[in-house]
Amino acid sequence: MSDQSHRESRGEASVCPKCGVGALVQKKVRLGAMVGCHIWPRCDYVQMRSN
C-alpha cells in the first residue's frame, strides 16, 4: 500500500500537488466524484474520479 493510500484510508488528507499548501478533499458532484484543493478558488486543482 502506498503512503498516500495509507493516509487516505486513515482519513488523513493528502497535500495538493499543485499548490503544495492545501489539503485535497473529495466531493460528490453531478458527474460523479472529484478531488479538489480545499483552498479553492486560490488554487484550482481538480481531479475527476470515476464511480
N, C-alpha and C positions, 0 to 999 in steps of 0.2 A: 504494500500500500504506500502510495506516495505521501510525502509530508503534507501537501496541500489537501489531499482527500482525507487524510487522517484528521487534520484540523477541522475540515468541514463536517466530518462525522461526529466530532465532539461539539459542534455548534460554534466553533471559533471562526471569525471572519477572515477571509483572505485579503491581502493588500491589493489595491488596484494596480494593474500593470502599467497603466497609462500615466497616472499622476504620482504613484508611489506613496500617497498620503491617505486616501480614502479607503474605507472597507467596502468589499463587494457584498451586495445584498441581493437576494433572489426575490423577484416579484412575479405574480401571475398577471398576464396581460391577455388581451383579446386573442392574440395569435398563438398563445401557449405560455411559455415562461421565459424570463430573461434574467440576466445577472447584470447589475449596473453599479456604478460608483455611488456611494451614499452622499457625496458632496455635490451631486448634480444640482444646479447647472454649471458650477465652476469646472467640473470635469464631466465630459460627455461620453465616457466609456460605457458601452453596452455590448452584451453578447447574448444573442438569442439561443435558447435551449429548445431542443425538440422534446416532445412528450413521449 
